[in-house]
């Protein structure tokens, strides 16, 4: 401890959506230890989400793909910080080894099967989940529940600087003048078994634009503009391609200004949910109970087997997603928006 206050490290490297789904557990930890030092170890691609978060003291960045030498150096940095407690929300070999390297007296992680790749061996307290199928947010809250945390809510806070807000709002004001509602459509995902057909996204955009009440923004991330451009090419209505968002905070604020977000099992889906935007998520190759946004307002379209298989290959995932028609997605989005308009 430093000056009688505990030093706590959260480990969740990983991607944007995974990091966002640990933030409710971060809030619970901060409530439980209001004066502690709380740091977070994360990969650079997701670190922007955590910048300037009032519940965090430091953000440690580590690239899991950087090699053994970089990993050993990261472990030395973790050990030098003299943490009293490490909570491993990732549950893989590297996160477990980093937790062990800390020499922290309290090391909390998932028991198997949620804890994978021998990571449970490095924890002193292994938390077994009460159910086989739980949403990731619920799983993460189980890790802090054993510490006595009481604030077990779905609250997510992502601070966005005012200059970022102004930049995004200026673009919206310059581009659109009709007073219509905005719908973000995010066509890109990381894995083929989670990809709704691009022609379906184009048909959905046409349905929304033909409705007459909406502007449609095709959002995209680094290296994905060509996919957004292909959806626009396939569309008759030619939806607007969103501007490049130089940081995750820019994307977060853009999504916060939308009346609805439509996308698959990918990080921006969880980012939109974190910004309190109504989210319609399209699932096929992954389990929506585990991976869909848990916070309301949200809705899920899934037409695969129930319960879903834990492992789904590319062909089956694509088949399940192809069962979701653009008309189904349009109807679900309209219902979600109407639900938010009802007093």
C-alpha positions in Angstrom: 0.0 0.0 0.0 1.0 3.6 -0.5 0.1 6.0 2.3 -2.3 3.3 3.6 -4.2 3.2 0.3 -4.4 0.1 -1.8 -2.9 -0.1 -5.3 -5.2 -2.0 -7.7 -4.6 -3.1 -11.3 -7.3 -4.1 -13.7 -6.2 -6.3 -16.6 -8.3 -6.4 -19.7 -6.1 -6.0 -22.8 -8.3 -6.9 -25.8 -10.7 -5.1 -28.1 -13.0 -2.1 -27.7 -16.2 -3.9 -26.9 -14.5 -6.1 -24.3 -13.0 -3.1 -22.6 -16.3 -1.2 -22.5 -18.0 -4.2 -20.8 -15.5 -4.0 -17.9 -16.3 -0.4 -17.1 -19.3 -1.2 -14.9 -17.0 -3.3 -12.8 -14.5 -0.4 -12.7 -17.2 1.8 -11.3 -18.0 -0.9 -8.7 -14.3 -1.0 -7.7 -14.1 2.7 -7.4 -17.1 2.9 -5.1 -15.7 0.1 -3.0 -12.2 1.7 -2.8 -12.9 5.5 -3.2 -9.3 6.5 -2.3 -7.4 3.7 -3.9 -5.0 4.0 -6.8 -6.7 2.1 -9.7 -4.8 1.4 -12.9 -5.8 -0.5 -16.0 -3.6 -2.5 -18.4 -5.0 -2.4 -21.9 -4.0 -2.7 -25.6 -3.2 0.6 -27.5 -6.2 0.1 -29.9 -8.6 0.4 -27.0 -6.8 2.7 -24.7 -8.6 5.8 -26.0 -11.8 4.6 -24.4 -10.2 4.9 -21.0 -8.4 8.2 -21.4 -9.4 10.8 -18.7 -11.8 8.4 -17.0 -12.4 9.9 -13.5 -12.4 6.4 -11.9 -8.8 5.6 -13.2 -5.5 6.9 -12.1 -3.3 5.4 -14.8 -3.7 3.5 -18.1 -0.9 1.0 -18.9 -0.6 0.1 -22.5 0.6 -3.2 -23.7 0.5 -4.7 -27.2 -0.1 -8.4 -27.0 1.4 -8.9 -30.4 4.7 -7.1 -29.6 6.7 -10.3 -28.7 8.3 -11.9 -25.7 10.8 -9.2 -24.9 8.0 -6.5 -24.8 5.9 -8.8 -22.6 8.8 -9.3 -20.1 9.3 -5.6 -20.0 5.6 -5.0 -19.3 5.7 -7.6 -16.5 8.7 -5.8 -14.9 6.7 -2.5 -15.0 3.7 -4.2 -13.4 6.0 -5.7 -10.6 7.7 -2.3 -10.0 4.3 -0.7 -9.3 3.8 -2.9 -6.2 0.2 -3.5 -6.6 -1.8 -4.9 -3.6 -4.5 -6.3 -5.8 -4.8 -7.4 -9.4 -8.1 -8.4 -11.1 -7.8 -10.3 -14.3 -10.9 -9.7 -16.4 -9.3 -11.2 -19.5 -8.6 -14.7 -18.5 -5.9 -15.8 -20.9 -2.3 -16.9 -20.4 -0.7 -13.5 -20.9 -3.1 -11.8 -18.5 -2.6 -14.5 -15.9 1.2 -14.3 -16.2 1.1 -10.5 -15.8 -1.1 -10.9 -12.8 1.4 -13.4 -11.3 4.4 -11.2 -12.1 2.8 -8.4 -10.0 3.4 -10.4 -6.8 0.2 -8.8 -5.5 -1.1 -10.4 -2.3 -4.6 -10.4 -3.8 -4.9 -11.9 -7.3 -8.5 -12.5 -8.5 -9.4 -14.2 -11.8 -12.0 -16.4 -13.4 -12.0 -20.2 -12.7 -12.3 -22.4 -15.8 -13.9 -22.6 -18.2 -14.2 -18.8 -18.4 -10.6 -18.6 -17.3 -8.7 -20.0 -20.3 -5.1 -21.0 -21.3 -4.1 -21.9 -17.7 -4.8 -18.4 -16.5 -6.6 -19.7 -13.3 -3.3 -21.1 -12.1 -2.0 -17.6 -11.5 -4.9 -16.4 -9.4 -5.1 -16.8 -5.7 -8.9 -16.4 -5.7 -10.7 -18.1 -8.6 -14.2 -17.0 -9.3 -16.6 -19.7 -10.7 -19.5 -18.2 -12.6 -23.0 -19.1 -11.4 -24.3 -19.9 -14.9 -22.8 -21.2 -18.1 -24.3 -18.5 -20.3 -23.9 -15.0 -18.9 -23.5 -11.7 -20.5 -19.9 -10.5 -20.4 -20.9 -7.5 -18.2 -22.5 -9.9 -15.7 -19.4 -12.1 -15.7 -17.2 -9.1 -15.0 -19.3 -8.0 -12.1 -19.0 -11.4 -10.6 -15.2 -10.7 -10.1 -15.8 -7.6 -8.0 -18.8 -9.0 -6.2 -16.5 -11.4 -4.3 -14.6 -8.3 -3.0 -17.8 -7.0 -1.5 -18.7 -4.5 -4.3 -22.3 -3.2 -4.0 -22.7 -1.0 -7.1 -23.4 -3.8 -9.5 -25.1 -1.7 -12.1 -24.7 -1.5 -15.9 -23.5 2.1 -15.8 -20.9 3.1 -18.3 -19.2 6.4 -18.4 -17.0 7.5 -21.4 -15.9 11.1 -21.0 -15.6 13.1 -24.2 -13.7 16.4 -24.3 -15.6 19.5 -25.3 -13.3 20.2 -28.3 -14.1 16.7 -29.6 -17.8 17.3 -29.1 -17.6 20.6 -31.0 -15.7 19.1 -33.9 -18.3 16.3 -34.4 -21.2 18.6 -34.0 -19.8 21.1 -36.5 -19.5 18.4 -39.1 -23.1 17.3 -38.5 -24.4 20.9 -38.7 -22.4 21.6 -41.9 -23.6 18.4 -43.6 -27.3 18.1 -42.7 -30.0 20.8 -42.7 -33.3 18.9 -42.9 -33.9 18.3 -39.2 -34.2 14.6 -39.7 -33.2 11.9 -37.2 -29.9 10.2 -37.6 -29.3 6.4 -37.8 -25.8 5.0 -37.7 -25.3 1.8 -39.8 -22.0 0.0 -39.1 -21.4 -2.7 -41.7 -18.0 -3.9 -40.6 -17.1 -6.7 -38.2 -13.9 -8.5 -37.4 -14.8 -12.0 -38.3 -16.7 -13.5 -41.3 -19.1 -15.5 -39.1 -20.4 -12.2 -37.7 -20.8 -10.4 -41.1 -24.3 -9.6 -42.2 -24.2 -9.4 -46.1 -23.2 -6.0 -47.4 -26.1 -6.0 -49.9 -28.5 -6.4 -46.9 -26.9 -3.4 -45.3 -27.5 -1.5 -48.6 -31.1 -2.6 -48.8 -31.6 -1.6 -45.2 -30.2 1.9 -45.9 -32.6 2.2 -48.8 -35.6 1.3 -46.6 -34.6 3.8 -44.0 -34.0 6.6 -46.5 -37.2 5.9 -48.3 -39.0 6.3 -45.0 -38.3 10.0 -45.3 -37.7 10.6 -41.6 -34.0 9.6 -41.3 -30.5 10.5 -42.4 -28.3 7.4 -42.6 -24.6 7.5 -41.6 -22.3 4.7 -42.6 -19.8 4.6 -39.8 -16.4 2.9 -40.1 -13.1 2.4 -38.4 -9.4 2.3 -39.4 -8.9 0.6 -42.7 -12.7 0.1 -43.2 -13.7 3.0 -45.4 -13.7 0.9 -48.5 -16.4 -1.4 -47.0 -18.6 1.6 -46.2 -18.0 2.9 -49.7 -19.1 -0.5 -51.1 -22.4 -0.4 -49.1 -23.0 3.1 -50.5 -22.3 1.8 -54.0 -24.8 -1.0 -53.6 -27.4 1.4 -52.2 -29.9 3.3 -54.4 -30.4 6.0 -51.8 -26.6 6.7 -51.4 -26.4 7.2 -47.6 -23.7 9.5 -46.3 -20.4 8.0 -45.3 -19.3 9.3 -41.9 -16.1 11.3 -41.7 -12.9 9.8 -40.4 -13.0 9.8 -36.7 -9.4 10.4 -35.5 -10.0 9.0 -32.0 -12.5 6.7 -30.3 -13.8 9.7 -28.5 -14.8 11.3 -31.8 -16.6 8.1 -32.8 -18.3 7.9 -29.4 -19.7 11.4 -29.7 -20.8 10.8 -33.2 -22.8 7.7 -32.1 -24.2 9.6 -29.2 -25.9 12.1 -31.6 -27.7 9.3 -33.4 -31.2 8.2 -32.7 -30.4 4.6 -33.4 -27.4 2.4 -34.2 -27.5 -0.8 -36.3 -24.6 -3.2 -36.5 -23.2 -6.6 -35.7 -21.2 -8.1 -32.9 -18.4 -5.6 -32.9 -16.8 -2.9 -30.7 -18.8 0.1 -32.1 -22.0 -1.7 -31.1 -21.0 -1.6 -27.5 -19.6 1.9 -27.8 -23.0 3.1 -29.1 -24.7 1.4 -26.2 -22.3 3.0 -23.8 -23.3 6.4 -25.2 -27.0 5.6 -24.5 -27.9 5.4 -28.2 -30.6 2.8 -28.9 -28.8 -0.2 -30.4 -30.1 -2.9 -32.8 -27.5 -5.7 -33.0 -27.5 -8.5 -35.7 -26.2 -11.8 -34.5 -25.4 -15.1 -36.2 -22.0 -16.6 -35.5 -21.8 -15.6 -31.8 -24.1 -16.0 -28.8 -26.2 -12.9 -28.2 -26.8 -13.8 -24.6 -23.1 -13.5 -24.0 -22.1 -10.8 -26.4 -25.1 -8.5 -27.1 -25.4 -5.1 -25.4 -27.0 -5.6 -22.0 -27.9 -2.0 -21.4 -31.3 -0.7 -22.6 -32.5 0.6 -25.0 -31.4 -2.2 -27.2 -32.8 -5.1 -29.3 -31.3 -8.2 -30.9 -32.0 -10.0 -34.1 -30.9 -13.6 -34.0 -32.3 -16.5 -36.0 -29.7 -19.3 -35.3 -30.1 -22.4 -33.1 -31.2 -21.9 -29.5 -29.1 -22.3 -27.4 -26.4 -21.2 -29.8 -23.4 -23.5 -30.2 -20.3 -22.3 -28.4 -18.2 -22.5 -31.7 -19.7 -21.6 -35.0 -17.8 -21.7 -38.3 -17.8 -19.1 -41.0 -20.4 -20.9 -43.2 -23.0 -21.5 -40.4 -22.6 -18.0 -39.0 -23.2 -16.5 -42.4 -26.2 -18.8 -42.9 -27.8 -17.7 -39.7 -27.2 -14.0 -40.4 -28.6 -14.4 -44.0 -31.9 -15.4 -42.4 -32.3 -11.8 -41.0 -33.8 -9.8 -43.9 -33.4 -6.1 -44.4 -37.1 -5.7 -43.8 -36.8 -7.4 -40.4 -34.0 -5.1 -39.4 -35.9 -2.0 -40.6 -39.0 -3.1 -38.6 -37.0 -3.7 -35.5 -35.2 -0.4 -35.8 -38.4 1.5 -36.2 -39.9 -0.3 -33.2 -36.8 0.6 -31.1 -37.0 4.3 -32.1 -40.7 4.5 -31.5 -40.2 2.9 -28.0 -37.9 5.8 -27.2 -40.4 8.4 -28.4 -43.3 7.0 -26.3 -43.8 9.1 -23.1 
